[in-house]
Amino acid sequence: MNKKFWHRSFESRLSSNPKSKIQSRKLAGIIALVVTFAMCGAMAQAQQQPGKVHRIGLLISPSAAEMAPFIDAFRQGLRELGYIEGKNIVLEIRGAEAEPARIADLAAELVRLKVDIIVAESGPAVSAAKKATSTIPIVMRVGVDPVRMGVVDSPAYPGGNITGLASITVGLIGKRFELLAEAVPGAQRIAVLTALSDRARFMATDEYKEIDAAARALGLKLQDLLARDPDAIDNAFMAMTKERAQALIVIPSPRYFQHRERIIKHAEKNRLPAIHFQRIFVENGGLMSYGAD
């Protein structure tokens, strides 16, 4: 895994990035290949059922529109492997619109549809799919440790009905904090934006512990703000301005991926240097990001 630091000025924006699109295609292609292997059992049975059309469930935390580049690349990866939508496969795409309460119902819906396999795009999607079925194969694509999530036994021997890819990024939050402090010399107060709804729960996370340790080491003060929806994000930036925050670190969340343009706009309007968790934030006009490539 490579970790890269991407940054650009507030004055310019990037509408598209060919390299980013290539990386998205590569990742989706790998997922498509894993899906193919995971479906081998179903394929063998299908040889005895001429004309069988396989149903692939795609369970995502954001909206389908937000994940369009990945979905298109996933379709392309399947086509390259001989699986063509409308011919020998059907894609059942369900997006939770960054609403955790919906994802369990969507996972249950895919199970009722008797899909042959479920591709789960995020940690919440994997957890929901695991709870919904112990027999349908699940292919995960997550950015957290699936063992700590409790969805697999170990990376080498996951057990159960789950396989796929995991990008484990332990230590990245603390590194983002250090890079932000370096990019904004003299900053004394750093705002931390999280989508968790409970402050005590946030302070118990590894992410907060990493940030707190880095802040203590650098002698900086933290201002943690909880914001799960657009109105709360607006209010959070008002609080940052009121408390004179000098920089911002955004904690990874599907909600912030969905509302990234709002966050970027607020940071730019208030001239608040911010570091994000995915390169797409930089491509959409954010100042900088640091994460897995």
C-alpha positions in Angstrom: 0.0 0.0 0.0 1.3 3.4 -0.9 0.4 6.5 1.1 0.4 9.8 -0.7 0.0 13.4 0.2 -2.0 15.5 -2.2 -2.3 19.3 -2.0 -3.2 22.3 -4.1 -4.0 26.0 -3.5 -7.4 27.5 -2.7 -7.2 29.6 -5.9 -7.5 26.7 -8.4 -9.8 23.8 -8.9 -9.5 20.5 -10.7 -12.5 19.2 -12.6 -11.1 15.8 -13.4 -7.9 13.7 -12.9 -7.0 11.0 -15.4 -4.8 9.2 -12.9 -7.6 9.1 -10.3 -9.9 7.6 -12.9 -7.3 5.0 -13.8 -6.9 4.1 -10.1 -10.7 3.8 -9.8 -10.9 1.5 -12.8 -8.0 -0.7 -11.4 -9.7 -1.1 -8.1 -13.1 -1.8 -9.6 -11.5 -4.3 -11.9 -9.9 -6.1 -9.0 -13.3 -6.2 -7.2 -14.9 -7.6 -10.4 -12.2 -10.3 -10.5 -12.8 -11.2 -6.9 -16.5 -11.4 -7.6 -15.9 -13.8 -10.4 -13.9 -16.1 -8.2 -16.5 -15.9 -5.4 -19.2 -16.8 -7.9 -17.4 -19.9 -9.1 -19.8 -22.2 -7.2 -22.8 -20.5 -8.6 -21.3 -20.6 -12.1 -20.8 -24.4 -11.8 -24.4 -24.9 -10.9 -25.5 -22.6 -13.7 -23.8 -24.8 -16.3 -26.6 -27.2 -15.6 -29.1 -24.3 -16.2 -28.6 -22.9 -19.7 -29.7 -19.3 -19.9 -29.2 -18.7 -16.2 -28.8 -14.9 -15.5 -26.8 -14.1 -12.3 -27.9 -11.4 -10.0 -25.1 -9.3 -8.4 -26.1 -7.1 -5.5 -24.1 -3.9 -5.0 -24.6 -2.4 -1.5 -23.1 1.1 -1.1 -23.2 3.6 1.8 -23.5 6.8 -0.3 -25.9 7.3 -3.2 -25.4 5.5 -6.5 -24.8 8.9 -8.2 -21.9 9.6 -5.8 -20.4 6.2 -6.6 -21.0 6.5 -10.3 -17.3 6.3 -11.3 -16.7 3.2 -9.3 -20.0 1.6 -10.5 -19.1 2.3 -14.2 -15.6 0.9 -13.7 -17.1 -2.2 -12.0 -19.4 -2.8 -14.9 -16.4 -2.4 -17.3 -14.4 -4.9 -15.2 -17.2 -7.4 -15.4 -17.6 -6.9 -19.2 -13.9 -7.6 -19.6 -14.4 -10.9 -17.8 -17.3 -11.9 -20.0 -20.2 -10.8 -17.7 -22.5 -8.4 -19.5 -25.3 -6.6 -17.8 -28.6 -7.5 -19.4 -27.1 -10.6 -21.0 -25.8 -13.0 -18.4 -25.9 -10.8 -15.2 -28.2 -8.3 -13.6 -26.9 -5.6 -11.2 -29.1 -4.8 -8.2 -27.6 -1.5 -7.0 -28.7 -0.2 -3.6 -27.4 3.1 -2.1 -28.1 4.2 1.5 -27.6 7.9 0.8 -25.1 8.0 3.7 -28.0 7.0 6.1 -26.8 4.1 8.3 -30.4 3.3 9.3 -31.2 2.4 5.7 -28.4 0.1 4.9 -29.7 -2.9 7.0 -33.0 -2.7 5.1 -31.2 -2.5 1.8 -29.1 -5.6 2.6 -32.2 -7.5 3.6 -33.8 -6.5 0.3 -30.9 -7.9 -1.6 -31.2 -11.2 0.3 -35.0 -11.3 -0.5 -34.1 -10.8 -4.2 -32.0 -13.9 -3.9 -28.9 -12.3 -5.4 -26.0 -14.7 -6.1 -23.5 -12.5 -4.5 -23.3 -9.1 -2.6 -20.6 -6.6 -3.2 -20.3 -4.4 -0.1 -18.5 -1.1 -0.6 -18.0 0.1 3.0 -17.6 -1.1 6.6 -21.3 -0.4 7.4 -22.3 -2.2 4.2 -20.3 -5.3 5.0 -21.6 -5.4 8.6 -25.2 -5.1 7.3 -24.7 -7.8 4.6 -23.1 -10.2 7.2 -26.1 -9.7 9.5 -28.5 -10.3 6.6 -27.1 -13.5 5.3 -24.6 -16.3 6.2 -24.9 -18.1 2.9 -24.7 -15.6 0.1 -21.1 -14.8 -0.8 -20.1 -11.3 0.2 -17.2 -9.4 -1.5 -16.1 -6.4 0.6 -14.2 -3.3 -0.3 -13.4 -1.5 2.9 -10.9 1.0 4.3 -10.8 -0.4 7.8 -9.5 -3.5 9.5 -12.2 -6.2 8.9 -10.9 -8.3 11.8 -11.4 -5.4 14.3 -14.9 -4.9 12.7 -15.6 -8.5 13.6 -16.7 -9.5 10.1 -13.8 -11.9 9.4 -11.6 -14.2 11.7 -8.3 -13.2 10.1 -6.9 -11.8 6.8 -5.5 -15.2 5.8 -8.5 -17.2 6.9 -11.5 -14.9 6.9 -14.0 -17.8 7.4 -17.7 -17.5 6.8 -19.0 -16.1 3.6 -16.9 -12.9 3.3 -13.9 -12.2 1.1 -12.5 -9.1 -0.8 -10.2 -6.2 -0.3 -9.3 -4.1 2.8 -7.1 -1.0 2.9 -5.9 -0.9 6.5 -4.7 2.6 7.3 -3.7 2.6 10.9 -1.8 5.7 11.8 -3.0 7.9 8.9 -5.1 10.2 11.1 -2.2 11.1 13.2 -0.1 11.7 10.1 -2.7 13.9 8.6 -2.7 16.0 11.8 1.1 16.3 11.6 1.0 17.4 8.0 -1.7 19.9 8.7 0.3 21.4 11.5 3.3 21.6 9.2 1.3 23.2 6.4 -0.1 25.9 8.8 2.9 27.0 10.9 1.8 28.9 14.0 -1.6 27.3 14.2 -2.6 26.8 17.8 -6.3 25.6 17.5 -7.3 22.8 15.2 -10.9 21.9 14.5 -11.8 18.2 14.1 -14.9 17.4 12.1 -16.6 14.0 12.8 -19.8 12.4 11.7 -20.3 10.5 14.9 -23.3 11.6 16.9 -21.9 11.1 20.4 -18.8 13.0 21.7 -17.9 10.3 24.3 -18.0 7.7 21.6 -15.8 9.8 19.3 -13.3 10.4 22.1 -13.1 6.6 22.6 -12.1 5.9 18.9 -8.6 5.2 17.7 -8.9 8.2 15.4 -9.4 10.6 18.3 -6.7 9.0 20.3 -4.2 9.4 17.5 -5.2 13.1 17.0 -5.1 13.8 20.7 -1.6 12.3 21.1 -0.3 14.3 18.1 -1.9 17.5 19.4 -0.4 17.0 22.9 3.0 16.3 21.3 2.8 19.6 19.3 1.2 21.6 22.1 -2.0 22.3 20.1 -5.6 22.6 21.2 -8.5 20.7 19.6 -12.0 21.7 18.9 -14.1 18.7 18.1 -17.3 19.2 16.2 -20.0 16.6 15.5 -21.9 17.1 12.2 -23.9 14.4 10.4 -26.0 16.3 8.0 -25.8 19.5 5.9 -27.3 21.8 8.5 -25.0 20.5 11.2 -22.0 20.9 8.8 -23.1 24.6 8.3 -23.3 25.1 12.1 -20.0 23.4 12.7 -18.2 25.8 10.4 -20.0 28.7 12.2 -18.6 27.3 15.5 -15.1 27.0 14.0 -15.3 30.7 13.0 -16.6 31.8 16.4 -13.9 29.8 18.3 -11.2 31.0 15.8 -10.1 27.6 14.6 -7.0 28.0 12.4 -7.1 24.7 10.6 -9.4 21.7 10.1 -9.0 17.9 9.9 -11.9 15.9 8.5 -12.4 12.5 9.9 -13.3 9.8 7.3 -17.0 9.2 6.8 -19.3 8.2 3.9 -21.4 11.3 4.9 -18.5 13.6 4.3 -17.8 11.9 1.0 -21.4 12.7 0.0 -21.2 16.3 1.3 -17.6 17.0 0.3 -18.5 20.0 -1.9 -20.3 21.6 1.0 -17.3 21.1 3.3 -14.8 22.3 0.7 -16.9 25.4 0.0 -17.1 26.3 3.7 -13.4 25.8 4.2 -12.6 28.0 1.2 -15.1 30.7 2.2 -13.6 30.9 5.7 -10.0 30.5 4.4 -9.7 27.6 6.7 -6.9 25.2 5.7 -8.2 21.7 5.8 -6.8 18.2 5.3 -9.1 15.5 3.9 -9.0 11.7 3.7 -9.4 11.1 0.0 -7.8 12.6 -3.1 -11.2 13.4 -4.6 -11.6 16.2 -2.1 -8.5 17.8 -3.6 -9.7 17.2 -7.1 -13.0 19.0 -6.1 -11.1 22.0 -4.8 -9.9 21.1 -1.3 -6.5 22.1 -0.1 -4.9 18.8 0.7 -5.4 15.1 1.5 -3.4 12.2 2.7 -4.4 8.6 2.3 -4.0 5.2 0.7 -3.3 5.3 -3.0 
